Amino acid sequence: MSTVIPHWLDKQADLSPNEIAVELKDGTTVTFSQLAENSRIKARKLASADIKKGDHIAILSGNSIEMMEMIYACSYLGAVVVLLNKRLTAYERKQQMKDAKVTLLITETEEAGLTEIGQLTFDQLNRLEASWKVQLLEEIELSTVFTMMYTSGTSGFPKAVQHTYENHWWSATSSGLNFGKHNDDKWLIPLPLFHVSGLSTMLKGIIYGMPIYLLEKFEVEDVHDAIMHKQVTMTSVVTVMLQRLVSYLGEASYPEAFRCMLLGGGPAPETLLQQTKAKKIPVFQSYGMTETASQIVTLNPRDALRKVGSAGKPLFPAQLKIAGKQANEVGEILVKGPMITPGYYNRQAANETSFLNGWLATGDVGYLDDEGFLYVVDRRSDLIISGGENIYPSEIENVLLQIDGVQETGVIGKKDTEWGEIPVAFIVADREMTIAEITAFLKDKLARYKQPKEFYFIDQLPRNAANKLVRQELKKYL
């Protein structure tokens, strides 16, 4: 039987009604009671648009208080929130909404070319009459799916990762058990709320009763100013952000009250970690993925300096093992715990191969040292991590093959000092074609960050005896 608890936003509004829940760069603040009241009003307006329990509602928005209220509004109705990446093309978003069986799309501004899915902008929704007949949920059933977001798929099409309220609850509480909770904590969100890192931090704010300092997007000056002057104590970043912050900081130092720079999105260069150590920046590496509702392994503050390069140990109550390996032996990373997704939406085959007796096969490679600290050697062998965004080559290849004259193609990641990696494409073609022609085709089919930055025309792709593409061989061409 599933555990039932009071709706956590109502609970926090009751416990800390006048405490600040969200703060913006321009000084705008919203208290927990205001956030709850605004979210309930939006829920009633959604109900008047005939949205009901179990419906899949897509939200396409940049970071804003309005987006936060929209997410919570859906929770008061028991609707499932499908978070769409703003950086995707309209073509990619339509594919995802169709796959997720979305009933209604809610956007900041109107999306062109969507006829088969109902659509409301924030302004249009706010003009609707609130329905006072609907009974808003006062309790949360933890096993219920709350959110879905897409992760790049090895088969070429992204998969919707389902997150239950329980997944988010344990993600927040396990992080709190690792870092502790200080009365003066304020967590800065420079990452998008449609990413698992941004979303999980937003939910931590409610569960901890902690103010969130919300930025529309990462700007190095704004993040620096928030740490230096806005009493921010914690923030989440990816490697490219940390590099820019270290450079911007120069010879200055962060305030003593700033206690956590949580680093995710792939392994960080050792040189960068040594720089942050020298500047006394409290960087804690972590390891996680969309499937684990954000971090599942994090370096404890006590061990940060003696275990540079490690992602740490599994958070309470997560488990981790290296498949069939002893200490210091490299193998696939398997994880288990109540923060892990119950599965991909409508993907039976993927669920059967990814989950075994409660363990999630991550596809990532690493080892545990003699003390049980995880070192990630390689993120899913084909995966390209560019500026914290996950890119699967197969997704790009499937689009390239739609171009008339492209017979075969292979995509790999190339090291890049700014982004970590960038995608590059190798093409076998049966006619003359220009790079301009290819990039024009990709423009509306793939998000900008997924579009290859370099193209190479070759006579044939390297393949093994089973005719499978050998990506490692392509790297030799570079």
N, C-alpha and C positions, 0 to 999 in steps of 0.2 A: 504493500500500500504506500502510495506516494506521500511524502511529508508536505503539510500545508502550513504556511506562515502568513502573517499579515503582509499586505502589499508594502514593500520596503520603502517606497517614497512616502506613503501615508504615515508609516511608522516614524520615519526621520522627521517629517513635518510636525508630528506630535512631540517628539523628543527635543527637537532643536528648531522650533518654528521661525525664530528671528535670526538664526545664524546664516551666514552667506553660503549659498550652494554653488553659485557660479559668478565669476568675475571676468569682465572683458577688458581689453587693452584701453578702451576709452573711459574706463571707470564705471561702466554700467554693472550693477550687481543685482542678483535675484536671490531671495532667501528660500529656504526649503519649503516653507508654507506657500510662498508665491509660485514656486516651481510645481508643487503638487496641484494647486488650484488651477493654474494655467493649463496643465496637462489634462486635468479632468474635464475642463471646458472643451479642449480640443477633442477629447474622446467622445463627448456628447455630439459635437459637430460631425465627427466621423460616423457616429451612429445614425445621424440624420441623412448621411450619404449611403445608408444601408450596409455599412460595414459591421460584421458580426464576428463572434468567436470562431477562431480557426481560419479566417480569411488570411490570405497572404498579401501584405501591403508593402509595396516597394517604396523606398525613400531615396531620392536623388538630391543631395544637398551638400554644400560645404559646411564647415563647422559653424554653428550658431546656437544660441539658446533656443530658437524656434525648432531646430532639428532635434535637440534634446527633448523638448516638450512633446514633439511628434512621436518619438520612440516610446516615451512613457505613456502617451495617450493610447497607443496600440495595446500596451500592456493592461490598461484598465478595461479594455474590451476583450482581451484574450486573443487578439489578432497576432499573427506572426510577422515580424519585421524583416523584410528582405532588403539588406543594405547594398546599394549599387555604388560602384567605384566611379567617381566623377571624371576620372582620367580616361575611361573607356570611350570608344566611339558609340554613336547611337546604334549602329549595327550590332556591336557586342552586347550592349545593354538590352536590346530587343530580344536577342537570343537567350539571355539569362532570365528575363522576365517570363518568356514563354516556357522555358524549362522549369521555372519555379512555380508555374501556375498562378501568376500574380493577378489579383482581382482589381487593384487600383494602384496607380502610380502617383505619389505626392512629390512635388518638385518645388524648388525655389522659383524657377521661371519655366514657362511652358516649353515642352519638348515637341519639336516638329516631327511629323511623319509617324505618329502613333495613333492608329485608328482602332486597332483591335483591343486595346487596353484603356480603360477609363483613366482619366487624369485630372488632378486638381493641383493648382499651385497653392502655396501657403496663403496667399491673399484671398484666393477663391474659397478656400476652406474656412478662413476666418470670417468670411461674409455669410456663411451658412447659419441657419437657425440651429441652436443647440437642442438636442432631443432630451427631454426630461423624463421620458418613459423608460429609457434604458437603465438597467441595474448595473452600475459599474462594479467591477470586481474589487472586493475588499481584501481578498486573500490570494496568495500565489501558491499554485501547486508546483512544487519544485521540479517534478519530472516533465513538465510541459515545455514544449519547444517555444522559445521566446524570439530568437533571431536566427537569420540565415545570412551567410555571406559566401561569396564564391572564391575558391582557391584554384589556381592554375592546375590543369589536369595533365597527367602523363599521356593520356590518350588523345590530347589535342583540344578537348572541350572542357572548360572549367566545371568543377563540381560544387554544389551548394553544401557547405558545412552547416549542419544544424547545431544550435546551442540551446540547451535547456536553461531554465532559471537556475537550476542546481549547478550547471557548469560554470555560469557566471559567479554564483555565490561562492563556490569553492575556489575559483580563480582569485577572487578578491580576498577571501579570508586566508588563503595559503600565502599570498603575497604579504598580507599584514602580519602573519606569524613570523615571516622571514625578516622583514624590515622593522617590525614594531610600529606602534602608532603613537605619534607625538601630538600633544594638544595644539601645537602651532603649525602642524603640517598643512601645506598647500601644494597641490600637485598640478604642474603645468602640462597642458596638452597642446603640443605643436603638431602632432600627427593627426591624420583625418579620422573622424568618428566612424567612417565606413570601413576602417581597418580595425582588426581585432585589438591592436594595442590601444588605439584611441578609445574604442568602445569600452574595453575592459576598465580603463582608467576612469571614464565617465561613471561607470557603475560603482567603482570603488568609492567615488565621492559620496554617493547615496548611502552605501553600506557602512562606510566609516563615519559618516557625518562630517565630511571634510570638504573645504572649499576647493573648487576646480578653477584654475586660471586658464581660460579657453582662448586660444589664438585661432584665427581663421586658417592660417597656414604657417609653415616654418619660414621665418625671416630671421637671419642670424642676429640682427640688431634688436628685434623684439624679444627673442629668447634671452639674450644677454641682459637686456634691461629688466626683464621679469626676475631673473635670478639676482641681479645686483640691487634692485630697488623696489620690487613688489612682494618681498617676503616669501617668494617661492622656495620650498624646501626640497622638492623632488620633481624630476621630469623624466620622460621616456624619449630616447633618441635612437636613430640608426647611425651607422658609421659615418656616412657622408655629412650628416648634421654635426656630429661630434668633431670631425676634422675642421669644419668651418668655425665652430665655437672656440676650439683651442687656438686657432689662428687669430680670431677676433679678440680673444682675451689678452693676447700679447703677454706683457710682463705683469699684468694685474692679477689679482686673486679673487676667487669667489668668496662671499661671506661665509663665516663659520656655520651659520644656521642652515646653509645649503648642504644637505646630507646624502643625496642620491641622484646620480646620473645613470639611469637604467638603460643599458645598451643592448639592443636586440637587432634582428634583421640580418644575421649572418656573422661569421667570424670577423674580428677586427684585427688589423695589422699590429704585430708586436710593437713596432716603432711608435704607433699611436698610443698604445697602452702605456708604454714607457714615458711618453711625453706627458700624459695625464697624471701619471704617478709623480713625476717631477714637479708638476704644477699643483699637486695636492687636490686634484679634481676627484671627487668620490665616485669613480666609475665602477659599476657592477655589471659584469657581463651576464647575459641570460641566454637561455635557449627555449624556444617554443615555436608554435605554429598556429595557424587558424584552428586546426583540429584540437588543440589543447587550450583553447580560449585564452591565448596569450602565453606568457612565460610559465613553464612547468619546472625548469631548472634555473636557479639563480645563485650567483656567488654571494655567500654571506659576508657582510661587512668585515667580520673578524678575519676572513681569509683572503680578502681582495688583494692585498699586497704580496702575500707569499705564494699565491696561485695565479699569477698573471698569465692570461691566455686560456684559463679554464672557465667554463660556463657555470661551474659550481656543482651543487648537489640537488637532487629532486626536492621540491617544496613539500612541506607537510600538507596532505597525506599522499603525495604522488610516489610512484615507484618507477624505477628505470633499470634496464639491464642491457647488456650487449649480447645479441643472439649467439648462444653457444660458445662464448669466449671467456677467458680468464682475465685477470687484471693486466692492463697494458697491452692487450691484444685488440686489434682493430676489427670492428664488425658493425652490423646494422644496429641502430639505436631503437629499442622498444620501450614504450612508456605505458603507464597504467594509472588510473586515478579518477576521482569524481568530477574533475574539470574537463575530461576528454569527451568529445562529441559522441552522441549515441550512434552517429553514422551520417553518411551523405544522403541528401534528399533524392529519392527515386533512383538510386544507383546500387542495385542489389549486388552486381558482380564486383564492384569496387569495395563494397562493404565486406563481402566474403573474403577478399584477398587482403584487406587492410587490418581486419580485426580478428584476433584469435584468442579465445579464453579471456577476454577483457583487455588483452594487450594490443596496442596500436603499433603496427610496423611503420615507422616513420619514413623509411627509405634513405635516411641520413646515416652517415658513417662516423664512428667515433670510438673512443676507448675510455675506460675508467682507470685511474691510477691506483696505486696501492692503498690510498686513503678513500677511494670511492668518488673522487672528483671527475666530472665529465670533461673530456676534451673533444670538441667536434672537429673532425678531420675534413669532412666534406659534406656540404648540404646536397641532398639527393643528386646523384652524379650528373644528371643532365640539367639540373636546375641552374638558372642564371639569376643572381641577385644583384639588381641594379638600383642603387639608391634606396635600398630597403624594400623594393618591389620584387615579388617573385615572378619569374618569367620562365615558362616551359617552352623549349625549342619546338616541340611538336605542334603547339598552337600556331606559331609563326609559319612553320612549314606547311601546315594545312591551308593557310591563306595564300602563301606563295604559289602553291600547286594549282590554284584557281586561275592563275594568269595563263593565257593562251601562249603556248610555246615553252613553258617551264615543264621539263620532263621529270627532273629530280631536284631535290634541294636538301641541304643540311644546315642547321643553325647551331652555333656554339657561342659560348661566352668568351670575351676577350678582356684581359685585365685592363683596368682603367684607374688612374690615380684619383679621379674625382668621384666616380660612381661605383667603384669597386669592380664592376664588370659592365660591359656593353654587349648587346647581341650583334653578331655578324653572320652573314648568310653566304653559303656557297651554292651556286646554281648551275645545273646542267640544262641547256636550252637547245631546241632544235631550230631556232631562228635567231636573227640578230635582234637584240633588244637593248634599250638604254636603261641606265639606273634611274633616270628621271621618270621613265614610263613605269618602272616598278614602284618607286616611291609614291607616285600619283595614285596607283591602284591601292596601295596599302593605307593611304591617308585616312580613308573612311572605314577601313575594315579592322584596323588594329590601333589600340591606344598608342600615343606617341612614344611612351617609354618602351613599348614592345617592338617598335619598328627598328630593323637592323640599321646600324650606323655605318656599316661597310658591306660591300657586295663583291664577291669574287666569282667569275665565270670559269668553270673547269670542265674538262672533258668527261670525267666520270667520278662518282663518289666512292670512297673507300668502303668496301663491304666485306664481311666475314663469310665463312663457308655456308652459313645459314641465310646469306644475303641480307643480313642486318647491317645497318649503317654503323660504322666504327667512328664515333665522334672524336675519340682521342687522336686518331690519325689526321683528322681535319685540323687539329691544333698545330700540327707540324707545318701546314701550309702557311700559317701566320709567321 
